[in-house]
Amino acid sequence: MKASPTLTTNLQAVLVDLIELHVQGKQAHWNIVGTNFRDLHLQLDEIIDSARAYADDMAERMRALHALPDGRSSTVSKSTSLAEFPAGLINTKDAIERIVAALEAAVGTMRKVHDEVDEEDPTTADLLHEFIAKFEQYAWLVNAEIMRASTSVTTADSK
């Protein structure tokens, strides 16, 4: 099978977000400070490893479909859907909010292109499913660091 221009464009959009997610994860990893530093530092390692591996999976899938991946820094910076990550030190709460936003942006791109990808190549759509599930899980786990539990619980057991 040879990827159409539409499939190539959609997969390229996912690729640049994965590369940017990896880079932003490293930026945060190197520069976070504050409460729960170690926990977030270790969580970022997991996210970074997944983003890097998934970027490689996506680029290799593109090549299998005779599409040409473009992971150059200039291409990534001008075409990613992720907001720019700030320079310098960043406290853990701000880093969490930015990393969750980056994860959600990457997932948003994947969901946006999913149906067109699935229509042309269900095998590649299966990769997107894996990426989405993992990044949504990471967003939940990282965001839990700053969530507050509600004081009122309504369950069948509490009545």
C-alpha positions in Angstrom: 0.0 0.0 0.0 1.1 3.5 -0.8 -0.1 6.4 1.5 -2.2 9.1 -0.2 -1.2 12.7 0.3 -4.0 13.0 2.8 -2.7 10.1 4.9 0.8 11.4 4.7 -0.3 14.8 5.9 -2.2 13.3 8.8 0.6 11.0 9.9 3.1 13.9 9.6 0.9 15.9 11.9 1.0 13.2 14.5 4.7 12.7 14.1 5.6 16.3 14.7 3.4 16.4 17.9 5.1 13.3 19.1 8.6 14.7 18.5 7.6 18.0 20.2 6.1 16.1 23.1 9.4 14.3 23.6 11.3 17.6 23.5 8.9 19.4 25.8 9.1 16.5 28.2 12.9 16.8 28.3 12.7 20.6 28.8 10.3 20.1 31.8 12.4 17.2 33.1 15.6 19.3 33.3 14.0 22.4 34.7 11.2 21.5 37.2 11.5 22.5 40.8 9.3 22.3 43.8 6.8 20.0 45.5 6.8 16.4 44.3 9.8 17.1 42.1 11.0 13.5 42.2 7.7 12.0 41.4 7.1 14.3 38.4 10.7 13.9 37.3 10.2 10.1 37.1 6.7 10.5 35.4 8.3 12.7 32.8 10.8 9.9 32.0 8.0 7.6 31.2 6.2 10.1 29.0 9.5 11.0 27.2 10.3 7.4 26.5 6.8 6.7 25.1 6.8 9.9 23.0 10.2 9.0 21.5 9.2 5.4 20.9 5.9 6.3 19.3 7.5 8.9 17.1 9.8 6.2 15.8 6.9 3.9 15.3 5.0 6.6 13.4 8.0 7.5 11.2 8.7 3.8 10.4 5.0 3.2 9.6 5.1 6.2 7.3 8.1 4.7 5.5 6.3 1.3 5.3 3.6 3.2 3.5 6.1 4.9 1.2 5.6 8.3 2.8 8.5 10.5 3.9 8.6 11.5 7.5 10.0 15.0 8.3 11.3 15.3 11.9 13.6 18.3 11.3 13.5 20.8 14.1 12.3 23.6 11.8 9.5 21.4 10.6 8.5 20.4 14.1 8.5 23.9 15.5 6.4 25.4 12.7 3.8 22.7 12.4 3.2 21.2 15.9 -0.1 21.8 17.6 1.6 22.0 21.0 2.0 25.3 22.7 5.6 26.4 23.2 7.1 25.3 26.5 8.8 28.1 28.5 12.5 28.5 29.0 14.1 28.4 32.4 13.0 26.9 35.8 9.3 25.9 36.1 7.6 24.9 39.3 6.0 21.5 39.4 2.4 22.8 39.4 2.9 24.9 36.3 4.9 22.1 34.6 2.1 19.7 35.3 -0.5 22.0 33.8 1.7 22.5 30.7 2.6 18.8 30.3 -1.1 17.8 30.6 -2.0 20.5 28.0 0.7 19.1 25.7 -0.5 15.5 26.1 -4.1 16.6 25.4 -3.0 18.6 22.3 -1.1 15.6 20.9 -4.1 13.4 21.6 -6.3 16.0 20.0 -4.3 15.8 16.8 -4.6 12.0 16.8 -8.3 12.2 17.3 -8.7 14.8 14.6 -7.0 12.7 12.0 -8.2 9.3 13.2 -11.2 8.8 11.0 -9.4 9.7 7.8 -6.5 7.5 8.8 -8.8 4.6 9.6 -10.6 5.0 6.3 -7.4 4.6 4.3 -5.4 2.4 6.6 -6.9 0.6 9.7 -3.6 -0.8 10.7 -2.2 2.7 11.3 -5.4 3.7 13.1 -4.6 0.8 15.5 -1.3 2.6 16.3 -3.2 5.8 17.0 -5.5 3.9 19.4 -2.5 2.7 21.3 -0.9 6.2 21.4 -4.2 7.8 22.5 -4.9 5.3 25.3 -1.4 5.7 26.7 -1.3 9.5 26.5 -4.7 9.9 28.0 -3.6 7.7 30.9 -0.5 9.8 31.4 -2.5 13.0 31.4 -4.8 11.6 34.1 -1.8 10.4 36.2 0.2 13.6 35.9 -2.9 15.8 36.5 -3.7 13.8 39.6 -0.7 15.4 41.3 -2.5 18.7 41.5 -6.2 17.6 41.8 -8.1 18.1 45.0 -10.5 15.5 46.2 -14.1 16.6 46.8 -15.2 16.6 50.4 -18.7 15.4 49.6 -18.9 11.9 48.3 -22.2 10.5 47.1 -22.2 6.7 46.6 -24.5 3.9 47.4 -22.3 2.9 50.3 -22.4 6.3 52.0 -26.2 6.4 52.2 
